[in-house]
């Protein structure tokens, strides 16, 4: 497993990077943080999922990903993880989450995997939703980790006037959410800054995979990713196609 921490907080770049890594025949754990944005699933309609007026007023971009699943909100208090590897003959399962569960448990954050392949805290709050994509013998599984996200903006951004404007689109399934930081504070456990949480989580992933150092994108990698970004993920035709 190769672990990469993105140096960019631009949503369209990081989504393009996921697609780029999917085309390479190696296993990756790609970690990134985005500025405020909404990321919708491949088969979703923007009008069904997003309060566009609120997003425009608050400079929250709308982005579409390769995978299915529901709409999610990202900001600078949310860590995103993406596992990419060669497809096996086994049915898609939630096993890709086991390293995440292990890492969080090492940080005194007890989580459980539920049937939608998401992660929940004790008390019934979701901290991580996931989605998957399979293409040309490769699997991509990505998800969010709500650590210190602005939940007020999350709830407003993902609160459309109607969820049924485009009937053929896949709907999101709303769930009660909580920040990991709030949970740690309520339980009297060690509370990290967001950067501290990211550093600790990366350390746990390196330990899990027995890796000494992270790798970085080369100049050629960055140029290829930027091409994908410009030709796809930065375009309205992709992001607003439904």
Secondary structure, DSSP 8 states (H G I E B T S, - for coil): -EEEE-S---HHHHHHHHHHHHTSSS-EEEEE--SSEEEE-TT--HHHH--HHHHHHTT-EEEE-SS-S--EEE-TTEEEEEEEEE--SS---SGGGHHHHHHHHHTT--EEE-TTS-EEETTTEEEE-EEEEEETTEEEEEEEEESS--HHHHHHHT--S-S-SSTTS-------B--HHHHHHHTT-----HHHHHHHHHHHHHHHHT-S--B---HHHHHHHHHHIIIIIT-HHHHT--
